[in-house]
Amino acid sequence: MNQIPKYDPYTGELNPYYEELTGQKNPYEIQQNYQPTFINLDKLIGKVFKYDSKYGVSNWVDIVEDITIKEVYNNEDNTYRLQVCVVSSKSKHNYELDHCIFLK
């Protein structure tokens, strides 16, 4: 059985007939009452953080020196995503933002 595509794989445009054909809302369609959350990443510079890795939360702390954003390619589904990292002031290492714990 063929699945009804949610979007055009070549253009990325949503399928305008998805709801008509399936009787369901397209899950990729942005709802009109959706309010995106914006974060000013510059406010993180100078903040103290720990890192939560697969081995647990670090027992060291460091200070955010800079923010980097890089494009990461996923071979499994041929997509790109943006990875936001904080740059530590001590080691200059990039730590993924979503694994950082910011301290007061």
N, C-alpha and C positions, 0 to 999 in steps of 0.2 A: 504494500500500500504506500503510495506517495504521500509525503508530508507537504503541507502547504507552507511555502517559505515565508518567514517573517520579514525578510528583507531581500533586496537584490544583491547577490554576492559580488557583483561587479561594480556597482555604484554605491552600495550601502544604503540606498533609499529604502524606506519602509514599504512593505507591500500594501498598497491602498485597498486591496480587496480581501485582506486577511480576515477582518471581522465578518464581512459578508459571507465568506466561504466557510469559516469555522464556527461562527456564532459566538466567538470570544474576542475580547480586546487583544490587540497585539501587545505582548508583554514588553516590547522594546519601545512602545509609544510613551512619550513623556506626558504625564497627566498635567492638566492645566493648573491645578492647585499646587504643583510641585515647586518648592522653593529651595534652590541649591544653597548649600552652605559654603561661604567663602572664608578662607583663612589667610590672613596676612602672614606669610612665612617669614618675613623679615623680623617679626616680633620674637622668633625663636632664637635669633642670634644673641649670644651671651647667656643663654639659659643653661643651667646645669642639667645633665641627663645621665641615665643609666641605660644599658642595652639589655633587652629581653631576647635571648637567643634560644636555640633548641636545647641548650644545656642549662637554661635558667637565667635569672636576672644577674647581671654583672655585680661584683662587689666593688668595682671601681666606679668613679664618676668622672665626667669630662664636661667641657663647655663647648657649646655649638659655636663654631667659627664662621661657617658659611652653609648655604643650602645649595644642593645641586639637583638638577632634574635631568635624567637621561632616559633615552628611548631603549626599551628592552624588547627583543624579538622572541616570540614563543614559537618554536619549531612544530609543536604538536598541532596547533590550529592556525598557523601562519598569520598571527596577529602581533601587533605591537602594543605595548603599554608603557605608560610613563612611570618611572620609579623615582620617587622623591627621597633624597638622602640628606642627612646632616653631616657636615664635615667636622670632625673633632679637632679641638685646638691643640691637643698634645700629640697625637699620632698622625693627624691629617687624614685619617681613615674615613671612608664613607659608610655611614650606618643607615639602614633603611628606616625612614621616618616612622612607619607603622610598627616598628619594634622598639622605638625609643620611649623611655619613661622620663618625663620631665619633672624635676624636683622644684620645690618652691625656694 
